[in-house]
Amino acid sequence: MEPVSSQVGEMHKRRRSQRVTMSISVVVTAQAADKSATSEETRTEIVNAHGALMFLEMKTTIGQLITMKNNMTGEEVACRVVFTRRNTPDKSEVALEFIKPAPSFWRISFPPPDWTPRSPEAKTYVERPATRAFPTPKK
């Protein structure tokens, strides 16, 4: 078996777009077994140019078609469930993929595919000396 670091590197190479940790309010609507529509409001955990990862109480299956509405913009997009895993007794981790490309659905600019936290453009945290909130009055 390959070391975990090379497995993660290979997964990163296959990714179509960078993932961004972002909590965005969405409403997910799916067709229930009885053909009625069922909806759930939730928040994204991770977004990318091709979809999102979130936690849902509603039961989903791989390949299921779902509509997702971005509550910030009111825009709706058709999606497909591409991953699901039960994480708690009442919620599953669910990955949705846009049926048609929708790069502006999240209203953010994604980093280029070759970007990593080690890229020269990545900002680094620099510890600064403590400063006063208010200037000292001059005497």
C-alpha positions as CSV (number, residue, x, y, z in Angstrom):
1,M,0.0,0.0,0.0
2,E,1.2,3.5,-0.9
3,P,2.0,6.0,1.9
4,V,-0.9,8.3,2.8
5,S,1.1,11.4,1.6
6,S,1.3,10.0,-2.0
7,Q,-2.3,8.9,-1.9
8,V,-3.4,12.4,-1.0
9,G,-1.1,13.9,-3.6
10,E,-2.7,11.7,-6.3
11,M,-6.2,12.7,-5.2
12,H,-5.2,16.3,-5.4
13,K,-3.9,15.9,-8.9
14,R,-7.3,14.4,-10.0
15,R,-9.4,17.2,-8.5
16,R,-11.0,19.5,-11.1
17,S,-11.0,22.6,-9.0
18,Q,-9.8,23.8,-5.6
19,R,-11.9,23.2,-2.6
20,V,-12.8,26.2,-0.4
21,T,-14.1,25.8,3.2
22,M,-17.1,28.0,3.2
23,S,-20.4,28.0,5.0
24,I,-23.2,29.2,2.6
25,S,-26.9,28.8,3.4
26,V,-28.6,26.6,0.8
27,V,-31.9,24.8,0.4
28,V,-31.7,21.3,-1.1
29,T,-34.8,19.8,-2.7
30,A,-35.2,16.2,-3.8
31,Q,-38.0,14.0,-4.9
32,A,-39.1,11.6,-2.2
33,A,-40.0,7.9,-2.9
34,D,-43.7,8.9,-3.1
35,K,-42.8,11.4,-5.9
36,S,-43.4,14.4,-3.5
37,A,-40.8,17.1,-3.1
38,T,-38.8,17.2,0.1
39,S,-36.6,20.2,1.1
40,E,-34.0,20.9,3.7
41,E,-32.2,24.0,4.6
42,T,-28.5,23.5,5.5
43,R,-25.1,25.1,5.1
44,T,-22.2,24.0,2.9
45,E,-19.0,22.8,4.5
46,I,-16.9,22.9,1.4
47,V,-17.5,24.4,-2.0
48,N,-15.7,24.2,-5.3
49,A,-16.5,25.2,-8.9
50,H,-18.2,21.9,-9.5
51,G,-20.4,21.5,-6.4
52,A,-20.4,21.3,-2.6
53,L,-20.1,19.1,0.5
54,M,-22.7,19.4,3.2
55,F,-24.5,17.5,6.0
56,L,-28.1,16.5,5.4
57,E,-30.8,14.8,7.4
58,M,-32.6,13.8,4.2
59,K,-31.7,10.4,2.9
60,T,-29.9,10.5,-0.4
61,T,-28.4,7.9,-2.8
62,I,-25.6,8.2,-5.2
63,G,-26.8,9.4,-8.6
64,Q,-30.0,11.0,-7.2
65,L,-30.9,14.3,-8.8
66,I,-31.3,17.2,-6.4
67,T,-31.9,21.0,-6.8
68,M,-29.8,23.3,-4.7
69,K,-30.8,26.9,-4.0
70,N,-28.2,29.5,-2.9
71,N,-30.1,31.4,-0.2
72,M,-27.8,34.4,-0.7
73,T,-28.6,34.9,-4.4
74,G,-31.8,32.9,-4.9
75,E,-30.1,31.1,-7.8
76,E,-31.0,27.4,-8.2
77,V,-28.9,24.7,-9.9
78,A,-29.5,21.0,-10.7
79,C,-27.1,18.6,-9.0
80,R,-26.3,14.9,-8.7
81,V,-25.3,13.1,-5.5
82,V,-21.8,11.8,-6.0
83,F,-20.9,10.8,-2.4
84,T,-22.8,10.0,0.8
85,R,-21.7,8.7,4.1
86,R,-23.7,8.5,7.4
87,N,-21.7,10.5,10.0
88,T,-24.2,10.6,12.9
89,P,-27.5,8.8,13.5
90,D,-29.4,11.7,12.1
91,K,-27.1,13.3,9.4
92,S,-25.1,12.2,6.4
93,E,-22.1,13.9,4.7
94,V,-23.3,14.5,1.1
95,A,-21.3,15.7,-1.9
96,L,-23.3,17.3,-4.7
97,E,-22.0,17.9,-8.2
98,F,-23.5,20.4,-10.6
99,I,-25.1,18.8,-13.6
100,K,-24.0,21.7,-15.9
101,P,-21.0,23.8,-15.1
102,A,-21.9,26.8,-12.8
103,P,-18.6,28.4,-11.9
104,S,-20.3,31.6,-10.6
105,F,-22.9,29.9,-8.5
106,W,-21.0,30.6,-5.2
107,R,-20.1,34.2,-6.2
108,I,-16.4,33.7,-5.3
109,S,-13.2,33.4,-7.3
110,F,-11.5,30.1,-6.9
111,P,-7.7,29.6,-6.8
112,P,-6.1,28.1,-9.9
113,P,-5.9,24.3,-10.1
114,D,-2.2,24.3,-9.4
115,W,-2.5,26.5,-6.2
116,T,-1.4,25.0,-2.9
117,P,-0.9,26.6,0.6
118,R,2.8,26.5,-0.2
119,S,2.4,28.6,-3.4
120,P,4.4,31.8,-3.4
121,E,1.2,33.7,-3.7
122,A,-0.2,32.2,-0.5
123,K,-0.2,34.6,2.4
124,T,1.5,33.5,5.5
125,Y,0.7,34.3,9.1
126,V,3.1,36.8,10.5
127,E,3.0,37.4,14.3
128,R,3.0,41.1,15.0
129,P,3.9,42.7,18.3
130,A,1.0,43.7,20.4
131,T,-0.3,47.2,19.9
132,R,-2.6,49.4,21.8
133,A,-6.1,49.8,20.6
134,F,-6.0,53.5,21.2
135,P,-3.0,55.8,20.7
136,T,-1.5,57.2,23.9
137,P,-2.5,60.9,24.2
138,K,0.3,63.4,23.7
139,K,1.1,65.6,26.7
